[in-house]
Structure formats: C-alpha cells, structure tokens
Amino acid sequence: MIAASSNSGYLVPVYAAYAFAAVGLTVWLARTLFRSGAVFLEDVFEKPELANAVNRLLVTGFYMINLGYAAFLLKASSVDSSTAAIEVLAKKLGILLLSLAVVHFVNVSVFYRLRRRNELRHMPPPVAPHRSVTPPPAPAAPAASMA
C-alpha cells in the first residue's frame, strides 16, 4: 500500500466523491433532458423519427462534453484539512453544474430559433386587400405673382 503524504491525504476521497457525483449528475440530467426534450424536439422537427434521432445525438454529445469536462476539472491542488477538501469538492461541482446549465440553455436557444423559423415558414399567407385607397390629390402649387 502506498502511503499518502499528509497534505494530499484528503484528495483521494475528494476525487472519489467528485467522480461519483459528476457521473451521477450527468446521467440524471441526460435522462431528464432526453425525456423532457422529446416533446419539444417533435415540435421543432416535422418527422418524429428525425426528432428522436436528434434527441439521441444530443444525449450522446451531452455525455461526451460533460463527462470530458468533469474529467478535466478533476485535478486539484493539495488540501490539508477536511474543510478544504469539502470546499474543493463544492467548487468543482459548482463549476460543473454551471457549465452544464450554459450548455443546456445554448441548446434550448438554438432549438427555439429553429422552431420559430419552422413556425414562420408554415404560417398562412397574408390576406389580400379587399379594396384600395387612393391617395388624396396633391395640393396645387401657388401661382407666382408678377409685379
């Protein structure tokens, strides 16, 4: 068994708790977004098969981005107390959750714009005018007086 130095003894539990929480949160969020996003995507795309395929691709990308970013955030400097370890863990999870929220809202914004464009494309044409209004005659120019 390898002995941990006194200033990094808290890192292994922090890494384990962070990895467990990051994977758990990512899986839970991906499943929630998959279920809730299906209805929204079916409204954006005309074909249900296309909406389902896009939803699966989004979940796959969500896993890749978020688990990769979680792994990127894993490294921490040494901590020398349990309080510092909890602070490191909380900071890392906070950064991860904020990043997930940003990615989610960017996705929602993109699909909202796609949905809006689709709605505008399928709007009925404007109603043709029933009558036209002729403009009033232009006022006559004042006659120039000769003195």
ChimeraX attribute file (.defattr): number of C-alpha atoms within 10 A of each C-alpha:
attribute: neighborCount
match mode: 1-to-1
recipient: residues
	/A:1	3
	/A:2	4
	/A:3	6
	/A:4	11
	/A:5	10
	/A:6	11
	/A:7	12
	/A:8	15
	/A:9	17
	/A:10	20
	/A:11	23
	/A:12	12
	/A:13	14
	/A:14	22
	/A:15	17
	/A:16	13
	/A:17	13
	/A:18	21
	/A:19	18
	/A:20	11
	/A:21	15
	/A:22	22
	/A:23	16
	/A:24	12
	/A:25	17
	/A:26	20
	/A:27	17
	/A:28	12
	/A:29	17
	/A:30	20
	/A:31	13
	/A:32	11
	/A:33	16
	/A:34	17
	/A:35	12
	/A:36	11
	/A:37	18
	/A:38	18
	/A:39	14
	/A:40	16
	/A:41	24
	/A:42	18
	/A:43	17
	/A:44	21
	/A:45	17
	/A:46	11
	/A:47	11
	/A:48	15
	/A:49	11
	/A:50	14
	/A:51	20
	/A:52	18
	/A:53	13
	/A:54	16
	/A:55	21
	/A:56	14
	/A:57	12
	/A:58	17
	/A:59	18
	/A:60	12
	/A:61	13
	/A:62	20
	/A:63	17
	/A:64	13
	/A:65	14
	/A:66	22
	/A:67	18
	/A:68	12
	/A:69	16
	/A:70	23
	/A:71	14
	/A:72	9
	/A:73	14
	/A:74	17
	/A:75	11
	/A:76	14
	/A:77	10
	/A:78	16
	/A:79	19
	/A:80	15
	/A:81	15
	/A:82	14
	/A:83	11
	/A:84	15
	/A:85	23
	/A:86	16
	/A:87	14
	/A:88	20
	/A:89	22
	/A:90	14
	/A:91	12
	/A:92	19
	/A:93	20
	/A:94	12
	/A:95	14
	/A:96	20
	/A:97	17
	/A:98	12
	/A:99	14
	/A:100	19
	/A:101	12
	/A:102	12
	/A:103	15
	/A:104	14
	/A:105	11
	/A:106	12
	/A:107	12
	/A:108	15
	/A:109	12
	/A:110	11
	/A:111	17
	/A:112	16
	/A:113	12
	/A:114	15
	/A:115	18
	/A:116	12
	/A:117	12
	/A:118	15
	/A:119	12
	/A:120	10
	/A:121	10
	/A:122	8
	/A:123	8
	/A:124	7
	/A:125	7
	/A:126	6
	/A:127	6
	/A:128	6
	/A:129	6
	/A:130	5
	/A:131	6
	/A:132	6
	/A:133	5
	/A:134	6
	/A:135	6
	/A:136	6
	/A:137	6
	/A:138	6
	/A:139	6
	/A:140	6
	/A:141	6
	/A:142	6
	/A:143	6
	/A:144	6
	/A:145	5
	/A:146	4
	/A:147	3
